């Protein structure tokens, strides 16, 4: 099984030269909790020489088994006229392939289906997720294959890569470095995250990151924030 995972990861890495689009978003982790329910809010503000892009995502998720969870999101975005409104709907499923700590790394899969609001524009994403813990350090990598189709856009495949190195100083304070790669885009920057655990499975997670493009000379900065409540 480990060799199959490594082969899939190597194939997706080789596809990175063909990546396209904008890839700064959440870095996914492979683990799923049984009977997990989740409320999530994501905020993203991207500033470049052309404009400031503001997007928010609100979702609810529930585990279908001890290995699979399903989430639904609504996505809002500010347009070029500075009007904020509903942009898209999304379904997401995460599948934990290996029990946590059983192998040299933890593995999972992510599947997403997104539909643009009032447009014939679709996006399907499949991703391989890997996380390796050593001491108080964690290395997480995501490889994504994206297919877009519909009357409102050109049919095409894209690939994306995300990586996060995290130091688990304490549960509430975990500094990290994040890397995002796409065609004509390499973003790098610091992030800070934490988790506050309560009784049972209840916990509050948060992430705050600032990613800057390092592959070009133009300004391209992204502030991202994630707040999750699991219960």
C-alpha positions as CSV (number, residue, x, y, z in Angstrom):
1,X,0.0,0.0,0.0
2,X,2.8,2.4,0.8
3,X,4.4,1.9,-2.6
4,X,1.1,2.7,-4.3
5,X,0.8,5.9,-2.3
6,X,4.3,6.9,-3.2
7,X,3.7,6.2,-6.9
8,X,0.6,8.3,-6.9
9,X,2.4,11.2,-5.2
10,X,5.3,11.0,-7.6
11,X,2.9,11.2,-10.6
12,X,1.1,14.3,-9.2
13,X,4.4,16.0,-8.5
14,X,5.5,15.5,-12.1
15,X,2.3,17.2,-13.2
16,X,3.1,20.4,-11.3
17,X,4.7,22.0,-14.4
18,X,1.2,22.0,-15.9
19,X,-0.5,23.7,-13.0
20,X,-2.8,26.7,-13.5
21,X,-5.0,28.9,-11.5
22,X,-4.7,30.4,-8.0
23,X,-4.0,27.8,-5.3
24,X,-3.7,29.6,-1.9
25,X,-6.3,28.0,0.4
26,X,-6.6,25.5,3.2
27,X,-3.9,22.8,3.6
28,X,-5.8,19.6,4.2
29,X,-4.9,17.0,6.9
30,X,-5.8,13.3,6.4
31,X,-7.4,12.4,9.7
32,X,-11.2,12.0,10.3
33,X,-12.9,11.6,13.7
34,X,-15.8,9.1,14.0
35,X,-19.2,10.8,14.5
36,X,-17.5,14.1,13.7
37,X,-19.6,17.2,13.0
38,X,-18.0,20.5,11.9
39,X,-18.8,24.1,11.3
40,X,-16.3,26.0,9.2
41,X,-15.7,29.6,8.1
42,X,-12.9,30.5,5.7
43,X,-11.8,34.1,4.8
44,X,-9.4,35.1,2.1
45,X,-8.2,38.5,1.0
46,X,-5.9,38.6,-2.0
47,X,-4.2,41.9,-3.0
48,X,-2.3,42.3,-6.3
49,X,-1.6,45.2,-8.7
50,X,-5.0,44.8,-10.4
51,X,-7.5,44.5,-7.5
52,X,-8.3,43.1,-4.1
53,X,-10.2,39.8,-4.1
54,X,-12.3,39.1,-1.1
55,X,-13.9,35.6,-0.6
56,X,-15.6,33.8,2.2
57,X,-16.8,30.2,2.6
58,X,-19.2,28.8,5.2
59,X,-19.7,25.0,5.6
60,X,-21.1,22.2,7.6
61,X,-19.8,18.7,7.7
62,X,-20.6,15.3,9.2
63,X,-18.7,12.0,9.2
64,X,-20.4,9.2,7.3
65,X,-18.1,6.6,9.0
66,X,-14.9,6.5,11.0
67,X,-13.0,7.0,7.8
68,X,-15.2,9.2,5.5
69,X,-16.7,12.7,6.1
70,X,-18.9,14.9,3.9
71,X,-19.2,18.7,3.9
72,X,-21.3,21.3,2.1
73,X,-20.3,24.9,1.5
74,X,-21.6,28.1,0.2
75,X,-19.0,30.5,-1.3
76,X,-19.3,34.3,-1.4
77,X,-17.0,36.7,-3.3
78,X,-16.7,40.4,-4.1
79,X,-16.9,41.2,-7.8
80,X,-15.1,44.0,-9.7
81,X,-17.9,46.4,-8.8
82,X,-17.2,45.8,-5.1
83,X,-20.5,44.0,-4.6
84,X,-20.3,41.0,-2.3
85,X,-22.6,38.1,-3.2
86,X,-23.1,34.4,-3.6
87,X,-20.5,32.9,-5.9
88,X,-20.7,29.1,-5.8
89,X,-21.9,25.9,-4.0
90,X,-19.5,23.1,-3.1
91,X,-19.6,19.5,-1.9
92,X,-16.5,18.0,-0.3
93,X,-15.6,14.6,0.9
94,X,-12.5,13.5,2.9
95,X,-11.4,9.9,3.1
96,X,-8.8,8.7,5.7
97,X,-6.9,5.9,4.1
98,X,-4.7,4.8,7.0
99,X,-5.2,4.8,10.7
100,X,-3.3,7.6,12.4
101,X,0.3,6.6,13.3
102,X,0.0,3.1,11.8
103,X,2.5,3.6,9.0
104,X,5.5,5.9,8.4
105,X,3.0,8.6,7.3
106,X,-0.7,9.2,7.4
107,X,-2.6,9.2,4.1
108,X,-6.0,10.5,2.9
109,X,-8.0,11.6,-0.2
110,X,-10.0,14.7,-0.8
111,X,-12.8,15.1,-3.4
112,X,-14.6,18.3,-4.3
113,X,-17.4,19.3,-6.7
114,X,-18.1,23.0,-7.2
115,X,-20.9,24.7,-9.2
116,X,-20.9,28.4,-9.9
117,X,-24.0,30.3,-9.0
118,X,-26.3,31.0,-12.0
119,X,-23.6,29.8,-14.4
120,X,-22.9,26.6,-16.3
121,X,-19.4,26.3,-14.8
122,X,-18.3,23.3,-12.8
123,X,-15.1,22.2,-11.1
124,X,-14.2,18.7,-9.9
125,X,-11.1,18.2,-7.7
126,X,-9.4,15.1,-6.4
127,X,-6.4,15.2,-4.1
128,X,-3.9,13.1,-2.3
129,X,-3.0,14.1,1.3
130,X,0.0,13.1,3.3
131,X,1.1,14.0,6.8
132,X,4.3,12.9,8.5
133,X,5.0,13.6,12.2
134,X,8.4,13.5,13.8
135,X,8.8,14.7,17.3
136,X,6.9,17.9,17.7
137,X,7.1,18.6,13.9
138,X,4.6,17.9,11.2
139,X,5.0,17.9,7.4
140,X,1.8,18.0,5.4
141,X,1.6,17.8,1.6
142,X,-1.4,18.0,-0.8
143,X,-1.5,17.2,-4.5
144,X,-4.6,18.1,-6.4
145,X,-5.9,17.3,-9.9
146,X,-8.6,19.8,-11.0
147,X,-11.0,19.5,-14.0
148,X,-13.1,22.5,-15.1
149,X,-16.0,22.4,-17.6
150,X,-19.1,24.1,-18.7
151,X,-20.4,26.8,-21.1
152,X,-19.0,29.6,-19.0
153,X,-15.4,28.4,-19.2
154,X,-13.0,26.3,-21.3
155,X,-12.7,22.6,-20.4
156,X,-9.2,22.0,-18.9
157,X,-7.2,20.1,-16.4
158,X,-5.1,21.8,-13.8
159,X,-2.8,20.6,-10.9
160,X,-2.0,22.2,-7.6
161,X,0.4,21.6,-4.8
162,X,0.3,22.7,-1.2
163,X,2.8,22.1,1.6
164,X,2.9,23.0,5.3
165,X,5.7,22.5,7.8
166,X,4.3,23.0,11.4
167,X,6.0,23.1,14.8
168,X,3.6,21.9,17.5
169,X,4.9,24.2,20.3
170,X,1.7,23.8,22.2
171,X,-1.9,22.9,21.1
172,X,-3.0,26.6,21.1
173,X,0.1,28.0,19.3
174,X,1.6,26.1,16.3
175,X,3.7,28.3,14.0
176,X,4.2,27.0,10.4
177,X,5.6,27.8,7.0
178,X,3.3,27.2,3.9
179,X,4.1,26.7,0.2
180,X,1.6,26.9,-2.6
181,X,2.5,26.1,-6.3
182,X,0.7,26.6,-9.5
183,X,1.5,27.6,-13.1
184,X,3.3,31.0,-13.0
185,X,2.7,31.1,-9.2
186,X,4.8,30.1,-6.2
187,X,3.6,31.4,-2.9
188,X,5.4,31.2,0.4
189,X,4.7,32.6,3.8
190,X,4.2,32.2,7.6
191,X,1.1,30.9,9.3
192,X,0.0,30.4,12.9
193,X,-2.6,27.9,14.0
194,X,-4.0,26.4,17.2
195,X,-6.6,24.2,18.7
196,X,-8.5,24.5,22.0
197,X,-10.0,21.2,23.1
198,X,-13.1,20.9,25.3
199,X,-15.1,17.9,26.7
200,X,-15.4,14.9,24.4
201,X,-14.7,15.6,20.7
202,X,-15.5,19.3,21.0
203,X,-12.7,21.5,19.8
204,X,-12.1,24.9,18.3
205,X,-9.4,25.2,15.5
206,X,-8.1,28.3,13.9
207,X,-5.5,29.2,11.2
208,X,-4.0,32.5,10.1
209,X,-1.6,32.8,7.2
210,X,0.0,35.4,5.0
211,X,1.3,34.2,1.6
212,X,3.4,36.2,-0.8
213,X,4.2,35.3,-4.4
214,X,7.9,34.7,-4.8
215,X,8.0,33.7,-8.5
216,X,7.3,37.2,-10.0
217,X,8.0,40.9,-9.6
218,X,4.4,42.0,-9.2
219,X,2.7,42.4,-5.9
220,X,0.5,39.4,-5.0
221,X,-0.3,38.9,-1.3
222,X,-2.9,36.7,0.3
223,X,-4.2,36.8,3.9
224,X,-6.2,33.7,4.8
225,X,-8.1,32.7,7.9
226,X,-9.9,29.5,8.9
227,X,-12.1,28.9,12.0
228,X,-13.5,25.5,12.6
229,X,-15.7,24.1,15.4
230,X,-15.8,20.3,15.7
231,X,-18.3,18.6,17.9
